[in-house]
Amino acid sequence: MTNFVLDCCTLINLYCGWGGLQNLQQIGPSFHLGQRVVDEILFIRDFDDDGSIVNHRLSADEVFLQYHFSILSLSSAGEENLMVRLATKLDDGEAEGLALASCRGFVFCSDDKPVADAARAEGLNTAIISTPELLQMWAGNNASRLSSLPAIIRRTSILGRFCPHRSSPFRTWWEKQRER
């Protein structure tokens, strides 16, 4: 079983796309958050009853009611030292998450190009996957999930304000799904 550490932006993208985090259960019980990401969770955007976009306060308690994340804390000098080095290039949540994933052999979930750049600069062999990859994992070959991807991607694009970077191998796939 693969373990995943989510950064805050990926968590928000998935929440916006699905309208919650319950669908993570269908991928598995192996998603973790660093303590700093828990502290970064503030709000999400959602549609109100008339279709207008509104900010919705999002508490950590609400997140944990939808999916039972394990909270990871830095527990070794190696994790702490790597986080400090990464924090010169990344925000604290990303630095902590990447350090945790790297030191523990987990996969880090992030859509931010600076994360991949920082990992490369540090010589880390950490696997980094993005929101599109997580959505593809979730959908798999399930016809119902595959048919819901266009709506999920539109929600993520609008509410999460997310689109894969031009250089992403998932950009064309994302745009085709969004247009369906």
N, C-alpha and C positions, 0 to 999 in steps of 0.2 A: 504494500500500500504506500503510495506516494503522499508525502506531507507537503502542504502548501502554506506559505506565509503571505498574507494579503497586505498591500499598502492601502492607505486610506482612499486614494482615487479609484482603485480597482473595486474596492468594497462599495463605494458610492455608485460607480458605473453599473455594477451588478444590481444593486438595490433599485436604482432608477429604471433599469431595463425590465426587471421582473416585477417591480412594485413591492419588493421585499426580498428577503434572503432565503426563504424556505427552500427554493430550488437547489441550493447548495447540497441539501441532503441527498439529492439524486446523483451527485458526483461522488459524495462520500463523507465520512466523518473525520476528514483529515485536514481541516482548515484551521489556521492559527492566526492570531493577531499579536503584534508586539504591544506592550503597554502604552507606548507613545501614540500608536494608531487609535487605541481606545480613547485616549485623551483628546485626539483630533476630531473625533466624531461630533459634529455640531448640528448640521442641518442637511436636508436634501431638498431638491426641488421636486414638485409633483403637480399633477393636474387637479384643480378643484372641480366641483360638480358642473360648472359651466365651461370647462376646458381651458380656463386661464391657468397660467403657471404661478404657483405659490411656493414660498419657502416653508418647509415643514421642519420643525425642531426634531432632531433625531437623537435620542439618548442611547447610551451604551446599553442600558437595560432593555430598551426596545429591540436593539440589534440581537441581544442574547436570547430574547424570547423567540426569535425567528430561527436562529441557528446557534447551536452550542459550541462556540469557538473556545479553544483553549487559549489562555493568555500566556504568552512567553515573556520571560524577563531575561535580561543578560545574566548569565550565571558563571562566566569564566573570564579570566583576564584576556584571553584571546578574543572573545566576543566583544568585550568592552573596548579593547584597543582598536579592533577593526571598526567598530561603530564611530569612535572618535576620529579615525582617519577619514571615514566615509562622510562624516558630518561636515567636513570642510567643503564637500562638493554637493551634498544632498540635504534635504530637510531632515529633521530628527527622526520622523517616523519611517522614512525610506531608509535612512542610514541604519537604524535599529533593525528593521525588518530584513534588510539585505545581510547584515552581520549575522543575525540569528539563522537565516536560511543557509548562508554560506558555511558557517561553523558546524551546523547540525546536518548538513547534507540534504536540506529541504529545497523545494522549488520556490522561487520568489515570484509573486504576481504583481507586475507593475507595467504600466503603459508608457512610462516616462523614459525617453531616450537618455537623459543624463544618468539614469540608474545603470543602464547597460554600459555606458561610457565609463562610469566610476568602477563598475565590476571589472571591466577590461583593464583599466589603469592599475587596479590593485592585483591583477593577475588571478582573479577569482574564477573558478570553474562552475559557478552556481548557475543552474538552469533558471532562466527568467522567461515567464510566459505572460501573455497579455489578456485583456478582456475578450477579444475575439477568439482566442484559443480556448479560454474557459467556456465561452458560450458554445463553441463547437464540441467540446468535451461533453457538456451537458446535453446537447441535442443528439449527439451520436447518430445512430441510424433510425431513431424514433420518429416516425412520420408526423405525429402530432407536434412534437417539439420542433422539428424542422420547419413545419408550416407556420409556427409561431415566431420564428426568428426575425422575419422582417419587422413585425410590430415591436419586438423587444429591441431591435437595433434602432428603430426610429425613436423609441422612448429614451434609449441611452444617448442617442445623438442630441436630442432636444433637451432632456432633463439633466443629463450628466455632462452636456456640452462636450461630448467626446466623439472624436473621429480618429482612426489610426493615422499616424504621421505619414507623410508622402512616401517615405522610404520603407514603410512597413510592408512586409509581404502579404498582409491581410487587408490592405487598403482597398484593393479592387473588389475583393470578396465582400467587404463591409458595404461599400457603395452599391454593389449589385443587390445585396439583401435589403438595404434601406429603400431602394427604388421599387422593389417588388410590391 
